[in-house]
């Protein structure tokens, strides 16, 4: 058993882990980064980038089929070559992964250790059965994995998760998607637009990450008009039959339906990769989900020299948040016990559906009833949106009654990914609604819809 002594051991070479490693090295301390799987972040390998490649192909197919309302006619059928679509997805995905791997390759060999890490005590790790790492501090940055309910196991090899989609060499004909969250909504709509027969099953009326009841209802209606989508499905049974998945469920009218699919995609959430780390061998207090109790500002686990960052802590499983948290965890691990709160940006989240969904700042669910006003705008008659025939969606903006400060927003609508940045900046700068309305708005742009919502909020504040 090889023994190593280092200042900081970082478990996981994903976005958070790499950021933590670099932060430690910037302090001039020794570090080892431990990885038990393939190099390449979740985002590059099975998340953000390959999903956007699939969505880009889907959008191209959808737009080509919907030119007639502009007076533009495409002669002949729009044909989707599933083999070519997936070849580009895999090719470009591998290119993005390659950039990450190149970054890992640049790390000195002595600072990298391959194998699954397991705690022997708070700061001693056994790695891959071949090494024992004695560290002064540890950063856990092990990411997350798809969470699949046990009842789905009856589907055998007909059950897939999002990771599996990006290994396809062709598109299947029929896919059932469970979970209309970010992953299920994006992939379900994309596959449907590429000619796959998709049925999307939800639970409890949830649509994406939305918490505002009115915006959520608008989203359910919008996506339900395009997809076979039940936001509160009643599934009776699921079984594998040869190369098919057989589902029995009740439709909206209570009728029992039996339907066959090539695959069932479980997009039913993700869980932190902490269950095989041997955390029971440490003195760390654990939550019910197995994640160590930690300070969300410093990312320190209790008073220990252990820190946890990125998807592994399950706070905000987004790439930019993982990078920020990795830097905070690495910085604090290097300066321990002089730990300090890390920089937290205004929250921002985007679903790359059509229309897109976005949330910035405080969610509706975070706000105290009676303490805020809501400004609204529908994109149905918003000028630029109607020009582009992208006039679907509803935006709600929230402002503090006492101060007029802009608190956040939830919405679905066109170009939400871009508008979200402007609104997140406003949250982080602490602007009031009046200060935002004093900013320039060009004409004709989708952002004029934001101004309408802000004006509505301003009128309610004045009233």
N, C-alpha and C positions, 0 to 999 in steps of 0.2 A: 504494500500500500504506500503510494507516494504521498509525502506530507509537504504541504505548502503553507507558508506564513505570509499573510498580506494585511494591509490596513483595511481594505473593504472588499468583500465578495459580493458581486452582483449576480443574482439568479435570474436569467432570462436575457436574451439578446434581441428583444424586440425594440419598439420605439422607446418605451420607458427605460428599459435596461441600457440601451446604448447611450441615451442622454445621461443617465446616472453615472455610467462608466466615465464618460467624457468630463462630467463635473468633478468627479473624484480626481482624475488625472490633472485637471486644471489647478487643483490644490497642491499638486506635486506629490501626491501620495500613491502608494502601490495599490493595484486593483487587479482582480481577476473577474472575467465575465464568463458565466457558466451557461451553456445551452444544451438541452437534452434532445432537441428536435432539429429540423432543418432551419438553416439561416434564412432570414427574410421575414419581415414583419407581417402581422395579420392583415394590415391594410394592403400591402403590396401583393401578398400571396393569395388570400381568399376573401378580402374585404373590399375596401374602398375602390381600388383601381380596377380589378376584373369586373366588379359589378357595374362600374361606369362604362366599361367597354361594351358590356352586354346591352346596357341602356342606350348607348349611342347607336348601336345597330338597330335596336327596337324603334328609336325615335326616327331614324332614317326611313324605315319601312312604313311607319305610321304616317309621316309627313308625305311620303310618295303616294299613299293611298287617299290623301285628303287634300288634294289640290283643286278639285272641282269648284268648291265655293269661291275661289279666287278667279274663276274663269280660266283656269289652266288645266288642260286635260292631258293625261298620260295615256298614250295608245298602248294597249296590251296589258297583261296582268303583271302586277308587282310580285316578283318571285323571291322568296327567301331561301337561300342556300345554307342550310343549317351547318353543313360541314365547313363552308367558308367562314361563316359567322364565328363558329367556335375556334377555328384555326387562328383567326385574328385575335380573339379573346386570349387564347393561351399564349400566342406569340408575344403580344404586347405585355401581357401579365408577366411573362418570363423576363422581359426587358426591364420592367419596373423592379422585379425581385433582384435582378442582376445588379442594379444600382445599390441596393441595400447590401447585397453580398460583397460587392466591391469595397464598401465602407468597412465591413467586418474584416475583410482580407487585409485591410490596411492596419488593423490592430496588431501589435506585436504578438508573435506566437506564444510567448511566455505569459501573456495576459489573457489567453483563451483556454477554456477547459471544456471538453465535450463530454456530456453525460448528464443523467438526471441527478439533481441535488436532493439530499435529504438531511434534515437537521439531526445532529447527535445531541447538541445542546444549543443554547442561544446563538453562539458564534462559531460553532464547529460543524462543518458540513462533510458528509460522505458523498462523493461524486462518482457515479457510474461504476462503483465497485473497484475503482483503480486509484482514487485519490482521496486524501483527507485534507480539507482546507481549514486552517485555523485563522480566523479573521478577527480583527478588532471590532468591526461593524459589518452589518449585512443589509443589503437592499433586495427585497423581494419584488421582482418585476416579471412574473410568470404568465401574465396575460389571462385570457379567458377562452372558453370553448363552448360550442353549442350545447344547450341544455335540452334534452329530449325526454318527455314523459315515458315512464316504463310501459304504458299501454301501447305505445307505438312499436315496441320491439316485435310484436306479432307479425309485422310487415316484412321482417327479414331484410333481404337485399333490395326490396322495393322502397325501403326507407332511406332517405338521403338528407343531408344538411347542406348548407350553402357551400361549404368547402367542396363537396362532390360535384356541384354544378359546373365548376370551372375546370373540371377534368374531362367533361364530355367532349366527344369528337363529333357529335351530331346532336341535333335537337330532337327530343322525344315528341310524341304526338299528344300525350295527355298527362297533365301534372296536377295533383291536388296540393295546395299550399295551406299549411296550418300556421296561423299567426300573422295578422296584418300589421305587424310592427314595421320598423325601418326595413329590415332585410326582406320580410315576406312581401311587403307592398312593392318594393323596388323590383325584386326578382319576379314576382307574380305578374305585374303589369308588363314588364319587359318580355317575358316569355309569351304572354298573350299576344302582344303586338308583333311578335316574330312568328305567329301562326300556331303556337301550341295551345291546345284547349286547356284552359286553366280554371279551376274552381278554388276560390279563396275562402277559407273558414276562419272566423274570428271567435272571440269569447268576450262576453260582457260589454259589447259595443265599442271596444277600443279600436282606434284607427291611428296608426303611426304612434308618435309619442304625445299626441294632443291631449290636453286636460280640460280645455275650455269646451263646455257642452255644446254650445251653438256652432263653434268651428268644427268640432268633431262630427256633429250631425251633418253639416254641409259637406264634409269630406266623405262620409259614408255614402251620401246620396250621389256625390260626383263620381266616386270610384265604382259604386254600384251600377251606375248607368253604363259603364264600359265593361266591367268584369262581372262574372258570376261570383258575387261576393255576399256572404252572410256574416254580418259583424257579430252575431250572437248565435252561432251554429249549435245544433243539437245532433251530435254524432252518436249513433247507436252501437256501431261495431266496425272494426277494421281488421281485415285478414289478408294474407297472401294467398293467391291462387295461381300457381305456375309463375309466369313472368308478369303478373298483374297484381295490383293492389285493389281489393274490393272494399268499398266503403258503403255502409248503410247509414242514412241520416234522414232527418225530417226537414222538409222544405218550409218556406215561410207560411204555407197554408196548413202545416201539420201533416202533410202526406209523407209516407215513408218512401224513400228513393234508394235504389241500389245502383251504384255507378262504379265503373272500372277505370283505373288509371295505370300508366306505365310506372309512375313514381309518386311517392308522397314526400313532399319537402317539408320538414319540420323546422319552421322558423319561430320556435317557441321560447326564445330567449337564450341568454348566455350566462355562464357561471364562472367565477374566478377559478383559475388553476392553482388551488392551494391544498387539495385533498391528499396529495401524495408527497408532501414535503416533510412529513414527520413532525409537524408543528406540535404534536402531543408530547414530543421530547423536550420542548422548550418551556419556559415559564410564562409565555405569552398568554394572556386572556383572549379567548376566541368568541366570536359571535356565533349565532346558530348556524350560519352558512359556512363556518370554518375559517372565515377571514379574521385575522387578529384585530383586536380593538386598536384603533389608531387615531391620532389627532389629524383632522382634515387639513389643518393649516400647515403643520410641520411634517406630516406623514410618518411621525414617529409612533411606534407600537408601544404604548404605555410609557414607562421610563427607561425602556431597554435600548440597546444600541442597534435595534432592528427597525428598518423603515420599509414601507410598502407603497408602490407607485403603479400608475397605469390601470389597465383593466383588472389587474389582480385585486385591487381594493374596491372595485365595483361602484365608484362614485360617479364618474362621467366617462364612460368607455368610448372616448373619441380620440383620434390620433393627436390633435393639437394639445388636448388635455394631458395625454400620456407623455408627450414630450416635455411639457411644462412640469408635470409631477416628477418625471425622471430627474430633471435638473434639480428640483427642490430636494428630492430624496438623496441624490448623490452629494449635493452641496452640504446638507445637514449631516450625512454620514461622515463626510470628511472633517467637518468642524465639531462633531459630537465631543462633549456634551453641550456645546454652545449652539443649540438648534434654534432656527428662526423660521417664522412663517414664510412660505413661498409666495410668489406673485400669482394671484388668481385673476384671470381675465373675466370680463363679462361673459356669461354663458351664451353659447350659440350652437344651434343644432339644425341640420337640414336633411330632409328626405328627398332624394332625387327622383321622385315620381313625377307624373304630369297630370294635373298641376303639382308643383313642388309644395312641400310642407316645410315650414320653418318656425323656430321658436328662439327668442332672445330674452335675456334678462330673467326676471321672475315669471314663472308659469302662473296661469290662472289658479291652479291648485295651491300655489304657495302664498296667495294673497289672502289677507283677512277681510272677510265680508264686511262691507260698509266703509272700508278705509280707502277705496279707490273708485275711479270712474272708468268706464270702458268706451273707447271710441271705435266706431265700426266703418268699414267700407266693403261693399260688394264689388267684385271685379267684372260683373256681368255687363255693366254699362260704362266701365272705365275706358276712356278714349283709346289710348294706345293698345290696351289689351284687346279691345274689340277690333281694331285695325288688323291685328295679327291673328284674329280668331283664336285667341288664347284667353278669352274672357270668362274664365271659371274661377271661382274661389271667394273666400271671405276672410277679411283681416279684422282682428280685435287688438287694439293697443290699450295699455293700462297706464293710468297716471294717478299719483298719490293725491288724495283730496286735500290734504293739509298744505302741501308744498308745491303741487303742480309738477313734481318731478316725474319724468318718464320712467316707468318701472320695467316694462317689457312688452312682449307681443307674442301672439300665436296666430298663425294664419296658413291658408293654402292659397296659391295663386301663381301667376307667371313671374319668372325671374326672381323667385324668392331667395335663391342662393346669393344673389348680389345684394338685394335690398337688406337681407339679414345682417350683412357686415355694417352697413350704414347705421342701422338701428342698434347693433351691439356697441358700436363706437359711442353712440349717444348715451347708452346706459353707462358705459364705463366712464364717460366724462361727466356724468351726473347732470345732464341737461334737463331743463324743464320743457314741457310741451310748448310753451311760448317761445323759448329759445330755439327749439327745433323748427317752429313755423317761421322764424326770422331768417332761416337758412334759405339758399337759393334752390328753386325747383324749376327745371327746364320744361319746355313744352314741345311736343307731346311725348311724355315718358310714363312708364308704369309707376314711377315714384310719385306721380301726382295723386295716385290712389292712397299712398301713405299720408300725403298732406290732407286729403279728405278725412281720413280716420283721425288724424291729429286735430283737425278743426272740430270734429265732432266731440272729441275729448275736451278740448278747450271750452266749447260751449257749455258742456256739462259742469266743468269746473267753475265757470263764471255764474252758472245758474244756482 
